[in-house]
Every structure is written in structure tokens, then in C-alpha cells.
């Protein structure tokens, strides 16, 4: 049983060494710019000394046992330095002389114990717990000061747990030296978990620093220093009581304790002087704040007086503002704008007391007057005492026309009976200019709203025309069904889908994607439809259709710097062959009962790029029932980048949609259309989406052609 407990203790101390290593490794992330050390590094060194010191005590080697005591002293030393370096607010810290003096006092305490036991080993049982208690009390006083200073720290949520863990660890270790050793060691092990959690939180320290006013800064700093002073006084009186309570101390102990207490008295004295100086500075700050408060009160009184003047002016000009508001409620447009300005000038000149002259001008940026109205006597400029007023308000920085001028200029002459407050007077004239600017902007907005309504009507008409070009009904032929799906990103777009049953043998299918959106792309779709229907009168080969469309539309596309990607398919019902040709368009998706794949079609460049381009044709014998989905790239661009589906993803979705346990075989086209529409409603669409879904049935009497069903290269 004893051997098991020794193993437990060794494991506990080894765990302490491990935790110390974690602190030392993490310290490189937390080094401050003020010190070469920080709390994480020093606390790691303390835990390392604690673990090694205890392990040395358990080792049978005499040299290691002798090293256990100085290593244990290093535990207290580094722990003291760690609390001194704990990251508080920037204005709360231990001065360097305090840190050095505390280290000397702690060293004197431990040296006193060492010399006492050296000269009288029989007193080891008494003085060993005594020195641990003294050192722990001395360090706990610093821990208390740091703990209270951390209460208002901006980083409290991140480092508070680590501080509590460090204090609990010191308490459990000190108590466990001679009292309740086993329970305290168990609690020490539990404390390691708290310390590690605190270390994890401390790694999240942010750079946020609370900004304090000068009074709060001195108040918190002074409170921190007073707590430090009270802790030192409490420790001093506890040490005196301890000396009295335990009589018959050896001279060495009395001498060492006296030296440490004398140094502590010196620290208390100098701390007190420092606190007195801080108090004087705070009193001086309080007097400064009182003076500043009086100045602020005087400023408030002046502002109140000024506000009273403003209220008086409000009553004087209330009638004027009511008249201006009445004018603002009237309907305004460019045809009656000048008439409203004339009425405003009349109302202003009639209701403003002391106004002898008023000119309102609408001018260009160069100073040319587009419109001007004058009230009063201009010759009053030479009379005294008049105060001239002139101000300019910009209407906008784009238009500069007689209807929408660049600036409004107000010129006036007022008498002293008008107002002694020239600032208020200027504000009233500024209000006049802003009021006129508002009328001009309302005219402009009304005109723009009218133009927008006309544009919306034109867009609606263009949308109806474009939708009328896309086949709406399903094409049903013997052995083949086709359906077009068109989902533009705006009201009009640049995608085009078409199919034509040319005769009982041939049917032609086309999917095109014109670069760009909006009206230009929509206009090109109209031209493409006309050209496509015309070319069908001359050839049934898909590659020749592309050749001729490219030559026909190259000039128009080059002028608009546009191009078209296109996929053309011709179904030969008599031969049971589907012929295809592609111009820069995505490869279609092929789904049958036996296989699902991206159809490997030959490619060519888009229409409108090179006038004499020749395109290739592929032939696909219809040997099985299959679905062919021809689409534009808006399908694979649907959604954000991380959510977008590739062609292979869509192939799998379409396969699931047309599977036998979900849809009847006769409604496979509707299943694919519904899948696309549901996905489009759920995702963010950035491009037009067009699909042409072909459901092709193999002829019952058709025998498989020799060889593979792979594409056979055409012209």
C-alpha cells in the first residue's frame, strides 16, 4: 500500500513537471514588451521546481535529497516573481524595486530556515512547516493584491481562472506538507486541471485595453498600492505574533527573522511615501476636476443663454417657416419650378423683418446665371447701416443645366433691426437656399421616377418578347420528348433555347448562351432566333449549322464585343441517330438505365470569335432509352463557390430524381425540371439558367450497331 502511494506521489510530481513544460512552451506566445519574462514562463519554472524538488526528496540518492531544499526554494521564488509579472491593466504593476525587495525578503526567510536547521537539525520538524507557512503567506499576500487588481481587467475572463488555480495550488501544497497530506495531494492533482484550463483561456488574450479617464486611472492605481501596503502590514504583524507565540527561538532564527522584518519595514515605509505622493497627485487632480467642472458649468450657462436666443428667433420666424412648408407640400416639376421660386421669394421678402433686398440666382459652375429673381432695392448696398449676406449652396456635382443648375446663390441686405445674432441670420438664409435646392431635387427625382417607369415598361415588354421566343410546350415526337426550362437571373437574359420538328425524319435542338445580361444580350437572342430558323432551311448537319451561324452573326457580335456558346443536336428518327456539335458550350449530361456520364462531345470555340471556324460533328446511335440534359453554365454556377454543384454532382442528382422508386418513367422530364427549380429557389442565382431535356426512346426493332456506342467523329 505504501509502495502504491509512493508511485502515486511520483506520478503527481511528474505531472507537475509536464504541466510546467506546457507553460514554458506557451510562454513564447505571451512575452510582453516590458519584461524579458512573463507570468506563463515564471509559473512554468515554479511548477518545474516544485515537481523536481519533490521528486528529489523521493529519490534514494543523498545528493538529490540535498538538492531538494534549494529546488523547493526556487519554487517559491519563481511563484513570487510570477505573481509580480501577472498581466494586469497597464497602469497596475509592481515597481522594479518592490519586486527586487520582495525577492530579497523571501530569500532571507528561506535562508533563515536553512541556517537554523543547519546549526540545530533537531528543530527541523518545527521550522520546516513554519518556513513553508511563512513563504506561502508572503506570496499569498501578493496573490491577493493581484487578484483584486484583476477584477476590473479587460482580460479578466481569460486569465482569472489561471490566477485562481495558482492560488489554490499554493494553498493545497502548503497544507499538504504536514496536514491532510493525501487529501491535499488529490486536490493538487485536481488543481492541475484548473491550471491547464486557465492556460488554454490565457492563450486567447486579446489586445483590448480599457481606456480610462485620468481620475479612474489614479483611483485604480492608488487602490492597488494601498492593498499592497495593507498586505505587507498584515504579514508584518503576523510574523511578530508568530515570534511571540513560539518561544525559545535560536539566535540564528531571531537574527534572520529580524533582518527580513527590517527589510519589510523598509518596504512598508517607502510604499507609504509613494502612496502619499500618489494621494497628493490625486488631490491635485480633484482640484483640477473641480475647476474644469466650474468651467463646464459656465459654458453650459452660455449655451443655455444662446439656446434662449434661438427659441426667441424661432418664434420670430415661425410664420416664415410655415409658409415655406406650405410651398413644399405643393406638387413640383420643372414646368412650374420657377413659379414656385417666385412665390417663395415673395413670402420671404414679405415676412422677414428688416430684409431690404433679396436676390435668388440659379447659376452654373462658371457663374453663368440660368435664372434670377430679385425683391427690394439693389441700390441699398450703398446705404448704411446694412449688413450684406451672400451664400452659395451646391445642388449637385453631376448635372449643370438650366433645369438642374450647379449652385444656388442667395444675396441679401438686412438692417440692424432684423437680428443682432448674425449666426442665426445666416442660418435662416441657408434654410432658404436648402429649401430651393430641395425643390430642384424633387423635380429631378420625379423626372427620374417617370423615366424609371418607362424603362420598367420597356423591360417588361422585352421580357415578354424573350419568353415568347422560348418554347413553352413539351415537344412530343415518336420516340422522343423534349422540354425547355428557362430561368433568367433578371427579367431578361442572354440564354436561348429552341427546338424545331423540321419534318417527319429530322428534329433540331439548340441551346445557346450569349455573353452578358440584360437588354443587349436579349436583343442578340432575337437575331439568333431569326438566323437559326433561316439556316435550318439550308442544312440538317449540326456542324454546318454552327458554321453558318458563326459567319452570319460574326460582324454583329464583334461590334458588341460579345460571343455565343452553343450546342446543336439533330435527331434522325429514321436512322436512329442523334448528331451533335458544340461551340464552347458545356458537355451535356447522359442518363440511361445502364450508365450515367458527361457526354464526351467534340468542342469548338464560341461563335463570333473567329469568322472562318469549322466545327466537328459527333454521331450517337440510339441503342437504349436515355435522357440528355443540355444546359448553360448558369446551372453549375448556382450558389456560392463552396455550395456550387459540379456537372458530376448534377448528374447524380438527376439520376436520383428519375429513379424508378421516385418517378414514373413517363415523367422523367418533369422530375429533372422540378429538381432544378427547387435547387434554384434554395440557392443564390448569379447567371441565367437554361436547360433542354431530351427523353429519347430506342426503337424496338433497332438492333445494336456493331462496335461501341462511343462518338464517331464527323466533319
Buried (B, 14 or more C-beta within 10 A) or exposed (E): EEEEEEEBBBEBBBBBBBBBBBBBEBBEEBEEEEBEBBBBBBBBBBBBBBBBBBBBBBBEEEEBEEBBBBBBBBBBBBBBBBBBBBBBBEBBBBEEEBBEBBBBBBBBBBBBBBBBBEEBEEBEEBBBBBBBBBBBBBBBBBBBBBBBBBEBBBBBEBBBBBBBBBBBBBBBBBBBBEEEEEEBBBBBBEBBEBBBEBBBBBEEBEEEEEEBEEEEBBBBBBBBBBBBBBBBBEBBEBBEEBBEEEEEBBEBBEBBBEBBBEBBEEBBEBBBEBBEEBBEEBEEBEEEEEEEEEEEEEEEEEEEEEEEBEEEBEEBBEEBBEBBEEBBEEEBEBEBBEEBBBBBBBBBBEBBEBBBBBBBBBBBEEEEEBBEBBBBEEEBEEEEEBBEBEBEBEBBEEEBEEBBBBBBBBBBBBBEEBBEBEEBBBBBBBBBBEBBBEBBBBBBEBBEEEEEEEEEEEBEEBBEBBEEBBBEEBBEBEBBBBBBBBBBBBBBBBBBBBBBBEEEEBBBBBBBBBBBBBBBBBBBBBBBBEBBEEBBEEBBBBBBBBBBBBBBBBEBBEEBEBBBBBBBBBBBBEBBBBBBBBBBBBBBBBBBEEEBEBBEBBBBBBBBBEEEBEBBBBBBBBBBBBBBBBBBBBBBBBBEEEEBBEBEEBBEBBBEBBEEEEBEEEBBBBBBBBBBEEBBEEBEBBBBBBBBBBBBBBEEEBEEEEEEBEBBEBE
